[in-house]
Amino acid sequence: MVARSRFSVEPVLPLALLYLFGAGHVAQNIYKIANIAGFQVCVIDDRASYASRDRFPEAHEVIAENFDAVTARLIPSSMSYIVIVTRGHKDDMRLLRWAVQTGARYVGMIGSKRKVIGIHRGLREEGLAENLFDHVYAPIGLDIGALTPEEIGVAVCAEMIAVCRRSESKLPHMSWFLRRTENANDSALAIADE
């Protein structure tokens, strides 16, 4: 007879690392919730008055430097999450160009559907392959009707947790990228059924 152990074994996994590009009001709320949820948060902004320990006291790292200089030395892994919530369209586009070519598990960018489609179109015209956008969540966050920076922080962190936990549930994503893929799959299925 084999004796059973009363102890369970749970794997100890490294903390997921969130690269949070932008340090405004939305970023502050994403940081707070992600920190509580167990993400190591690295805040990056090109404005020292925003990217500071006063505003992000428990961040793993706070970097106040030009975005291009920072991305040149970062190598996100499959345990990395990238959230782009900068103050400008051009910065968002530059960061998304870089982010889709990394090994990050999650890439999210804030913005209206129109902005997201415009940036996607611009990057595709530059020659970036369509499949690079397969893991992009933009507009970022679960579609919970979020309006305030605090609510947006909850929606974004909930989406990252769903990706982290490999949620199989049908979730109400805001992401145009995911919806475009689902719509393409639905269209392919409809054609196959004809």
Phi, psi and omega in degrees: 000136182265129178282138178266141178279143177272000183258142175255152180252124177240132181291145175259111182257150176294151178293143175290139182257122179257118171268110183256104181269114185118147183223027179278199184297317179295316179300319180301320181285323175298316179303311183301312184287319179297321179297314178297323182284355175100009175279143167277124186251127174248112182266132182228126176209152180274005179246114181296332179290341178260312180276085182219158178294333177298320181275333183228066189296330184254012179294146176301320180205145175233123184238122176249094186199162177304134183302318182296322179294321180290311183296334179296336182248359179269142175228085180297143180255185179289354174260010182259148177235136180239124177238126182250108179223054181279178182273355187221145179303316183293319177296317179302316182294316179299317182290321177294321177305314179291312188299320183292346181260010178260178177266016183300143178289326186223132173231121179232143179224134179282156175145163176289163178301320180299314179298314182299314179297319179297316179294317178301313180300315180299317180290324176295320178294333176286346178110005177291135183291145181302321183294344177294340183266005184296332181251025179263131176250104182204129352305147187282147172101156174288147182279085180248012181079023183297135178236318184275161176304325179294315179294322178297320177302318178296314182299318181293313181294324176298320179294318178296321178296318178300319178292316180301318183271003180053049181302131180264353182291150175285110183253148181278078182286145172285335193305119173295325181298315179292319181295323180295322178292315179298317180297321178295319178294319178298318180295319180295321180293320180297319179294319181295327180285341184287000000 
